[in-house]
Amino acid sequence: MFKFLSRSIPPLRTQASRRFNHSHKSLVEIEQTNCRLLDVVRNRVDERKTLLEKISQDTSTLDDKVILRRFKELEPIEAAWNRWTSTRQQLEEAVSFLNDSDEAMQQLALEEVESLTSTLESLAEKTFPSLLIPPSTTKHMSALMELKSGVGGSEASLFLADLLRMYQRFADTTSWSVEIVAKNDAEGSGIKDASVEFKGEGAYDTLRWESGVHRVQRVPATEASGRTHTSTVAIVVLPLVEESEMSVDDDLFSMEDIKLEVMRARGAGGQHVNKTESAVRLTHIPTGITVSMQDERSQHQNRRRAFQVLRSRLLDLKLTKEMEERRTTRRNLVKGADRSEKIRTYNFAQGRVTDHRIGLTLKNLNSVLEGDGLHVFIDSIAKHHEESVMADMLDEK
């Protein structure tokens, strides 16, 4: 495929030439490793050229917004490909000076070859993948996080409180705002369940991979014999549909599919509780999804909040279905859809945190719980996801 280097380079015997041999080998490896990627890029460039010919020959296509939008989308890929071919041509020219009789010229040629090789490596490993991966359709969305204590009784409730604090600390490092919209306290300082809104661009795309079962292994404060207990907390992160985006009927559901019930709120809350029918329960009949809300003081407020949560769950269901449809032959470890799977373990005795989806372990549990170390997990999983999307795209080709 890319054979000009092996054809055009004469026997290299100078010191600069020997140093180049390593760069030459790296370049060949880059091309061999990324041959499928380069084929995909070239296909995109050919597609844009075909669209250009169609636009030039048929003026009626100027009114076709789909064709024009696709033509515009492919422009950055073509620009990057032109840079790739231009850089490789410059590399071929620089290689010819490595055997120059002037040692100063050899050194300049070597530096030029190393620089051009580095540019090609960056294009193949960073630029092309970033241009080929489809932009996220949810990058503007905020997030709704639901946390529920699992096995472990009171210790699970205490762990939930720790996780909630961890995510609040993590949000402090961003531009998001955080609001606890619902919380059910347990005895002591624990929390049975909670719903939290993280409002800000990119919140959902950042936190979506936190969905799953989080496991803690530690000795509870109430354990007299010092035995280690295992407890769990289940987390679901949903795309938050802002009120400005909500309507009575939209493409997520129709009011004909909604069963609306009102009832008296239950639990502690003063004179208001149990005296007015302020609690609301929504049931989406086609999917069976049920949302109950009683934390606000009026039925109108609870109804508004319930519809917001319902939309978030239905949108999450839609996004998950689309993701699975795109991956019929591959099961990505980081798919965010199976919330029953244990995704992360927090081991206090050993001071470590392990993410089981990507096999990453950090021996700095306190940093993770303070929110700082959580960045490492989130960034690593996001990178793994992008690599998986890229692999799926190449497999399709």
ABEGO torsion letter per residue (X at the ends): XBAAAAAABBBBABAAAAAAAAAAAAAAAAAAAAAAAAAAAAAAAAAAAAAAAAAAABAAAAABAAAAAAAAAAAAAAAAAAAAAAAAAAAAAAAAAAABABAAAAAAAAAAAAAAAAAAAAAAAAAAAAAABBBBAAAABBBBBBBBBBBGEAAAAAAAAAAAAAAAAAAAABABBBBBABBBBBBEABBABBBBBBBEBGAAAAAAAABEBBBBBBBBAABAAGBBBBBBBBBBBBBBBBAAABBABBAABBAAABBBBBBBBBEBGEAABGABBABBBBBBAAAGBBBBBAABABAAAAAAAAAAAAAAAAAAAAAAAAAAAABAABBBABAGABAABBABBBBAAAGBBBBAAAGBBBBBAAAAAAGAAAAAAAAAAAAAAAAAAAAAAAAAX
